[in-house]
């Protein structure tokens, strides 16, 4: 086998592994929306976030001795790490937990998939790049899709618009911590950045340890605990370790399968596990939202090419 053939085979193998990781992550995070809905029934949104990340932080600290930092941490990177920790652990989780109190897990998964739209918008604003017509059109489509999805639940729950806004806020936090974490991942490594952000972010949640926190945990059902452990171990420790690794490799921007699988899995999971209904407006809103994401992805790929 020639050197070029060997390199091509290695590259192909790496791509298969990357796709495998992204598909696995999509399944884990897609069903994570269902698990949040289950755990939300026995815990307040803030108690769920705190309990989830206390368990997850313990798991991350077990992994810490087996990881290495690429470089010694510099104090000038602390503000960026604080932003990542606050956006990822506190902002994203609390917003999403509140959202799933009033909207379905499938709808939440679809709306959070707007994160890549915000990623491209934030990158354009931070880099002072011109926002083209394609991106403007995509943002309008995303807004229309969000409104359609919000209206789809109005007949069941009058607070759907507020819940949808909370899910979109979670998508914004998702974009913020992804964009902000990339320089840290490249400098210090994926797992170290993930662990630092997770443990530090959990500290931001400690003020939410209300007097009823222990009471809620003690009254949580067996299904609630199963959902919580799923969120803590699979969605948080395993999921975020994989996600930050892919961010460090630059694979998230190149492989869009994750962007489309997560909302699909969340909808299917909601139907199978929670018997959630899929209305015509949900299908239409999801289609419009995914088209908006596709436009943003294509705009981002063309911008990177030139």
VMD Tcl script that draws the C-alpha trace (Angstrom):
set ca {
  {0.00 0.00 0.00}
  {1.40 3.39 -1.02}
  {1.82 6.25 1.43}
  {-1.02 8.20 -0.20}
  {-3.32 5.21 -0.05}
  {-2.50 4.67 3.61}
  {-3.16 8.33 4.38}
  {-6.47 8.18 2.50}
  {-7.49 5.07 4.43}
  {-6.58 6.72 7.74}
  {-8.52 9.86 6.82}
  {-11.54 7.79 5.83}
  {-11.36 5.87 9.10}
  {-11.16 9.12 11.09}
  {-14.19 10.47 9.27}
  {-16.18 7.31 10.04}
  {-15.24 7.61 13.72}
  {-16.23 11.30 13.71}
  {-19.60 10.53 12.15}
  {-20.09 7.70 14.63}
  {-19.38 10.00 17.56}
  {-21.75 12.66 16.23}
  {-24.56 10.17 15.64}
  {-24.05 8.76 19.16}
  {-24.06 12.28 20.59}
  {-27.24 13.09 18.67}
  {-29.01 10.05 20.11}
  {-27.83 10.80 23.66}
  {-28.76 14.49 23.54}
  {-31.98 13.87 21.58}
  {-33.32 11.57 24.30}
  {-31.91 14.03 26.85}
  {-34.82 16.37 26.05}
  {-37.19 13.55 26.98}
  {-35.28 12.90 30.22}
  {-35.52 16.59 31.17}
  {-39.28 16.47 30.70}
  {-39.50 13.41 32.99}
  {-37.24 14.87 35.68}
  {-38.97 18.27 35.43}
  {-42.18 16.69 36.74}
  {-40.61 16.09 40.16}
  {-38.06 18.88 40.44}
  {-38.09 22.63 39.94}
  {-36.01 23.81 36.95}
  {-33.25 25.16 39.21}
  {-33.21 22.08 41.47}
  {-32.97 19.82 38.40}
  {-30.03 21.83 37.05}
  {-28.23 21.82 40.41}
  {-28.76 18.12 41.18}
  {-27.84 17.09 37.63}
  {-24.58 19.00 37.67}
  {-23.58 18.05 41.21}
  {-23.65 14.43 40.05}
  {-22.00 15.26 36.73}
  {-19.25 17.30 38.42}
  {-18.44 14.31 40.63}
  {-18.09 12.23 37.48}
  {-15.87 14.84 35.83}
  {-13.63 15.04 38.91}
  {-13.14 11.26 38.71}
  {-11.93 11.74 35.12}
  {-9.67 14.71 35.95}
  {-6.55 12.69 37.00}
  {-6.67 10.85 33.67}
  {-6.57 14.03 31.57}
  {-3.73 16.36 30.70}
  {-3.74 20.05 29.89}
  {-1.85 21.17 26.81}
  {-0.56 24.22 28.69}
  {-0.58 25.80 32.14}
  {-3.75 27.81 32.69}
  {-3.25 31.55 32.29}
  {-5.18 34.07 34.35}
  {-6.07 36.13 31.30}
  {-8.26 33.23 30.08}
  {-10.35 33.20 33.27}
  {-13.00 35.68 31.99}
  {-13.55 33.55 28.90}
  {-13.78 30.38 31.01}
  {-16.32 32.11 33.28}
  {-18.42 33.02 30.23}
  {-18.30 29.42 28.98}
  {-19.20 28.02 32.41}
  {-22.03 30.49 32.99}
  {-23.51 30.08 29.49}
  {-23.11 26.30 29.32}
  {-24.08 25.08 32.77}
  {-26.25 27.82 34.30}
  {-27.73 29.71 31.34}
  {-28.41 26.83 28.96}
  {-29.67 24.31 31.52}
  {-31.93 26.62 33.52}
  {-33.46 28.11 30.36}
  {-34.12 24.68 28.89}
  {-35.50 23.25 32.15}
  {-37.96 26.15 32.44}
  {-38.92 25.74 28.77}
  {-39.81 22.07 29.19}
  {-42.22 22.94 31.99}
  {-44.58 24.35 29.37}
  {-43.61 22.86 25.98}
  {-43.01 19.32 24.76}
  {-39.58 17.70 24.64}
  {-39.83 17.44 20.85}
  {-40.63 21.13 20.44}
  {-37.77 22.06 22.80}
  {-35.34 19.93 20.78}
  {-36.38 21.60 17.54}
  {-36.06 25.13 18.95}
  {-32.67 24.47 20.57}
  {-31.46 23.30 17.14}
  {-31.49 27.01 16.26}
  {-28.15 27.20 18.11}
  {-26.09 27.00 14.88}
  {-28.01 29.99 13.50}
  {-26.89 32.03 16.51}
  {-23.35 30.62 16.19}
  {-22.96 32.00 12.68}
  {-24.58 35.30 13.69}
  {-22.29 35.68 16.72}
  {-19.22 34.81 14.65}
  {-20.21 37.40 12.06}
  {-20.73 40.08 14.72}
  {-17.53 39.26 16.61}
  {-15.45 39.20 13.44}
  {-17.23 42.28 12.03}
  {-18.06 40.36 8.86}
  {-20.87 41.40 6.57}
  {-24.10 39.48 7.03}
  {-25.18 38.41 3.55}
  {-28.67 38.10 2.12}
  {-28.63 34.34 2.61}
  {-28.07 34.72 6.36}
  {-30.77 37.40 6.65}
  {-33.20 35.09 4.84}
  {-32.19 32.20 7.13}
  {-32.81 34.30 10.24}
  {-36.26 35.29 8.97}
  {-37.06 31.63 8.26}
  {-35.84 30.68 11.72}
  {-38.14 33.29 13.27}
  {-41.12 32.05 11.24}
  {-40.34 28.44 12.19}
  {-40.12 29.36 15.88}
  {-43.46 31.17 15.75}
  {-45.16 28.23 14.01}
  {-43.78 25.85 16.61}
  {-44.93 28.13 19.42}
  {-48.46 28.37 18.02}
  {-48.59 24.57 17.65}
  {-48.89 24.16 21.43}
  {-51.27 27.06 22.10}
  {-54.34 24.84 22.06}
  {-52.80 22.64 24.75}
  {-50.85 25.15 26.80}
  {-51.34 28.90 26.72}
  {-47.80 29.48 28.02}
  {-46.24 27.89 24.94}
  {-44.92 31.22 23.64}
  {-43.03 31.85 26.89}
  {-41.72 28.28 26.89}
  {-40.64 28.61 23.27}
  {-38.85 31.88 24.06}
  {-37.02 30.11 26.90}
  {-35.96 27.32 24.53}
  {-34.69 29.87 22.00}
  {-32.78 31.56 24.85}
  {-31.21 28.17 25.60}
  {-30.18 27.96 21.94}
  {-28.50 31.35 22.27}
  {-26.57 30.19 25.35}
  {-25.62 27.05 23.40}
  {-24.14 29.23 20.67}
  {-22.32 31.49 23.14}
  {-20.52 28.71 24.99}
  {-19.62 26.89 21.76}
  {-18.09 29.96 20.13}
  {-16.39 31.12 23.35}
  {-14.96 27.69 24.21}
  {-13.12 27.05 20.96}
  {-9.94 29.05 21.81}
  {-9.80 27.39 25.24}
  {-10.20 23.91 23.76}
  {-7.45 24.57 21.24}
  {-5.12 25.93 23.93}
  {-5.75 23.61 26.89}
  {-7.43 20.55 25.40}
  {-11.04 19.43 25.11}
  {-11.45 17.37 28.28}
  {-9.68 19.82 30.59}
  {-11.77 22.71 29.26}
  {-14.93 20.64 29.58}
  {-14.13 19.66 33.19}
  {-13.13 23.18 34.26}
  {-16.27 24.71 32.72}
  {-18.54 22.05 34.20}
  {-17.23 22.26 37.76}
  {-17.07 26.05 37.70}
  {-20.54 26.25 36.15}
  {-21.92 24.03 38.90}
  {-20.63 26.56 41.44}
  {-22.85 29.17 39.74}
  {-25.84 26.93 40.51}
  {-25.15 26.56 44.24}
  {-27.15 29.68 45.22}
  {-30.25 27.82 43.94}
  {-29.92 25.24 46.74}
  {-33.18 26.32 48.37}
  {-34.65 24.92 51.54}
  {-36.86 22.56 49.54}
  {-33.99 21.25 47.40}
  {-33.35 18.21 49.65}
  {-37.09 17.63 49.98}
  {-37.58 17.58 46.21}
  {-34.69 15.15 45.78}
  {-36.05 12.82 48.49}
  {-39.51 12.80 46.90}
  {-38.26 12.15 43.36}
  {-39.73 9.02 41.81}
  {-37.67 6.10 40.50}
  {-38.36 7.22 36.93}
  {-37.24 10.71 37.91}
  {-33.96 9.37 39.29}
  {-33.37 7.27 36.17}
  {-33.93 10.36 34.03}
  {-31.64 12.41 36.28}
  {-28.84 9.83 36.13}
  {-29.23 9.67 32.35}
  {-28.84 13.45 32.19}
  {-25.91 13.52 34.62}
  {-23.84 10.62 33.26}
  {-24.75 10.17 29.61}
  {-25.91 13.65 28.53}
  {-23.42 15.58 30.68}
  {-20.23 13.58 31.35}
  {-20.21 11.48 28.17}
  {-22.05 13.93 25.91}
  {-20.09 17.06 26.75}
  {-16.76 15.20 26.69}
  {-17.52 14.11 23.13}
  {-18.88 17.55 22.15}
  {-15.87 19.51 23.37}
  {-13.59 16.97 21.68}
  {-15.38 17.54 18.37}
  {-15.22 21.32 18.86}
  {-11.45 21.01 19.32}
  {-11.13 19.00 16.12}
  {-13.25 21.49 14.22}
  {-15.61 18.67 13.27}
  {-18.80 20.34 14.48}
  {-18.60 22.97 11.77}
  {-17.88 20.41 9.06}
  {-20.32 17.62 9.88}
  {-23.91 18.83 9.99}
  {-25.53 15.47 10.76}
  {-25.78 16.35 14.45}
  {-27.76 19.52 13.73}
  {-30.53 17.56 12.04}
  {-30.59 14.36 14.09}
  {-31.04 15.84 17.58}
  {-34.47 17.45 16.97}
  {-35.63 14.38 15.06}
  {-34.61 12.10 17.93}
  {-36.22 14.42 20.50}
  {-39.53 14.36 18.61}
  {-39.47 10.56 18.18}
  {-38.47 10.11 21.83}
  {-41.31 12.38 22.96}
  {-43.82 10.36 20.96}
  {-42.54 6.95 22.10}
  {-41.81 7.70 25.75}
  {-44.17 10.55 26.66}
  {-46.93 9.98 24.08}
  {-46.52 13.56 22.84}
  {-48.56 14.50 19.79}
  {-47.07 15.71 16.52}
  {-49.41 18.20 14.85}
  {-49.30 19.58 11.32}
  {-47.98 22.89 12.69}
  {-45.12 21.05 14.42}
  {-44.15 19.33 11.18}
  {-44.39 22.60 9.21}
  {-42.51 24.60 11.85}
  {-39.80 21.94 12.12}
  {-39.37 21.86 8.34}
  {-39.04 25.67 8.15}
  {-36.57 25.67 11.07}
  {-34.39 22.95 9.54}
  {-34.38 24.74 6.17}
  {-33.19 27.88 8.00}
  {-30.38 25.90 9.62}
  {-29.43 24.43 6.22}
  {-29.18 27.94 4.74}
  {-26.96 29.05 7.62}
  {-24.73 25.99 7.27}
  {-24.30 26.58 3.54}
  {-23.61 30.28 4.10}
  {-21.00 29.39 6.74}
  {-19.31 26.80 4.50}
  {-19.08 29.26 1.60}
  {-17.70 31.97 3.90}
  {-15.03 29.58 5.18}
  {-14.13 28.53 1.65}
  {-13.39 32.08 0.58}
}
mol new
graphics top color blue
foreach p $ca { graphics top sphere $p radius 0.5 }
foreach p [lrange $ca 0 end-1] q [lrange $ca 1 end] { graphics top cylinder $p $q radius 0.2 }
display resetview
